[in-house]
Amino acid sequence: MSFKELIDIPGVKPVMFTLLMTAFGFGVILPILPFYATSLGATPFELGMLTSVFAFMSLLFGPIAGKMADKYGRKKVLLAGTASFFIGYLIFAFTHSLQAAFLARAMEGVAAAAIFPACISLLSDFTTEQQRGKAMGLVAMSFSLGFIIGPAFGGLAAAISVQTAFLLSALFAALNFASVLLQVREPVEKAESKDLAQKEVSLLEHISSPVLFLFLSSAITTFMIGGLDAVLALSTSERLGFTSAEVGILFTYIGVLILTMQFVASHAINRFGEKRLIPVGLALSGLGFFLLEFAGGWPMLMLALGVFVAGNAAVFPSVTSLITKKVTGKRGAVLGLNSSFQSAGQLLGPLYGGFLYGINHQYAFPGLAIAIWIYALFFYFKASKKL
């Protein structure tokens, strides 16, 4: 099945658009946040907290939102999530209070926690197991495209005014709400989903389950991105004298790379299998971090980021595809739990990278590489056998 045929399946387009807007919501604020928070009187520590509150709230509410999707329906959860993004943008646009900004970012974190597992669960019902690899590739592409558009749009719109950037983002969130309301239909539950209908999904149930290794792998993918986000701007500013505009170009380049490489990764999943791609992708991502330490100009910088993105692009859809195949019952709660692991990685990555950078600027990228390689070895020798 081609990507066009997959997208033409009823309900897939609005779900993909929702995923894209979720990534857009995370990325649009990246070039704005430092200047916006400073204008509200934020200290550097408060700026860090404002950056991390999105991931923290997603971590807390991921499992809850997944269970709500199973109980009340995925469409209702998506409507609530898109509405929360809309309200959050409006608060950002009109607030002059740092506390209100924290509230808005927290609302968006909760919204993202609700949206992602509901979307993946819907796609699992819309597609067959044979189509699942490409469907998860489309998920990764939607996130990548959102990551490209979000920072670029935020930077350009903020050139007019920060308020304009948030108001236009609110408009996109409203369009997303309308798309879900009018185009998404709750599918009939598949027979395979009834075996876990009466079971609660909790972390304790998966401590001894092979699925835990997949959750950890989800966490490591966001750990990598979080570590890169925390250190890349600081490092290139110090070594190469990059301004915020040049850092913005770098993140756009990363997004374009991710989007392009997801096409390759989705085909590779069907050809080589997820379990083979995950350790290879992790090894490449670690190599990309290691090469970044030696990037003294644009050519080496772009090469290192290309290697890093190639690895990350192989890991993310492989892990998500395996989860939907391993969990044959109610997926919403399980995917909500997986979302929490991703949020944990998104929290720990910047903390670890920033900690190493604070000790010695030359420790950050090699330290991140070593952490990724250690997990790659663990997955290859331990987790892949359990799976």
Buried (B, 14 or more C-beta within 10 A) or exposed (E): EEBEEBEEBEBBBBBBBBBBBBBBBBBBBBBBBBEBBEEBEBEEEBBBBBBBBBBBBBBBBBBBBBBBBBEEBBBBBBBBBBBBBBBBBBBBBEBEEBEBBBBBBBBBBBBBBBBBBBBBBBBBBBBEEEBBBBBBBBBBBBBBBBBBBBBBBBBEBBEEEBBBBBBBBBEBBBBBBEBBEEBBEEBEEEEBBEEBEEEEBEEEBBEEBBBBBBBBBBBBBBBBBBBBBBBBBBBBBEBEEBEEEBBBBBBBBBBBBBBBBBBEBBEBBBEEBBBBBBBBBBBBBBBBBBBBBEBEEBEEBBBBBBBBBBBBBBBBBBBBBBBBBEBBBBBBBBBBBBBBBBBBBBBBBBBBBBEBBEEEBEBBBBBBBBBBBEBBEBBBEEBBEEB
